[in-house]
Amino acid sequence: MRDFVKVMKALSDPNRVKIVKMLQHKMMCVCEMKEALQISQPSVSKHLKILEDADLVANKKDGLWVNYYLTDGSRSPYVASLLGNLRHWLEDEPDIEELLRKIPHIRREEICRR
């Protein structure tokens, strides 16, 4: 039951759900998520740590960048089921629609120059 509760708690925050929805569409670094969500870098990092601990999100280093992506859920039936369902859920929510319109225009190279 502990794994189930960990996954449910990880998805109990609106910003973490938004991160999952964004990562369904592309791998992103922290600075891109920060820009899309309009929250601080430490907040994004904290949310990502919770999502990683629940095995919803993983990362890989690519030069200077650390790219975050959704796991395949192979280590947890709860993660697999929820990620599969989340692909279809919330797509018509105004907050999610707005985020999905923003992310193609967010360029990490431009953000990091600021």
DAZI-V808814 format. One record per residue. N is the residue number from 0. PHI is phi in degrees with one decimal (NA if undefined). Layout:
# DAZI-V808814
n	phi
N	PHI
N	PHI
This chain:
# DAZI-V808814
n	phi
0	NA
1	-58.7
2	-64.3
3	-60.5
4	-64.0
5	-60.8
6	-66.7
7	-64.8
8	-64.7
9	-61.6
10	-95.9
11	-87.6
12	-111.2
13	-57.1
14	-66.8
15	-69.4
16	-63.1
17	-62.4
18	-60.8
19	-60.2
20	-62.8
21	-65.6
22	-69.7
23	-67.4
24	-102.7
25	-169.2
26	-69.0
27	-141.1
28	-95.3
29	-58.5
30	-64.7
31	-68.0
32	-66.2
33	-57.9
34	-63.8
35	-67.1
36	-86.2
37	58.2
38	-128.4
39	-70.6
40	-60.8
41	-61.2
42	-65.9
43	-61.0
44	-61.3
45	-63.4
46	-62.1
47	-64.5
48	-61.6
49	-64.7
50	-66.4
51	-66.8
52	-61.3
53	-88.2
54	66.0
55	-87.4
56	-130.5
57	-135.8
58	-141.4
59	-144.8
60	-82.3
61	-137.3
62	65.0
63	-78.4
64	-97.2
65	-114.5
66	-95.3
67	-103.0
68	-150.1
69	-77.6
70	-73.0
71	-89.3
72	76.2
73	-69.4
74	-90.5
75	-150.5
76	-65.0
77	-69.5
78	-64.4
79	-57.7
80	-66.4
81	-67.6
82	-63.6
83	-62.2
84	-71.9
85	-62.6
86	-59.4
87	-104.4
88	-88.3
89	70.1
90	-62.1
91	-99.3
92	-71.9
93	-54.6
94	-62.4
95	-70.8
96	-57.2
97	-62.9
98	-59.8
99	-67.5
100	-74.5
101	-74.0
102	-61.2
103	-66.4
104	-98.5
105	-87.7
106	-116.0
107	-59.2
108	-62.5
109	-72.6
110	-64.3
111	-74.7
112	-77.2
113	-68.6
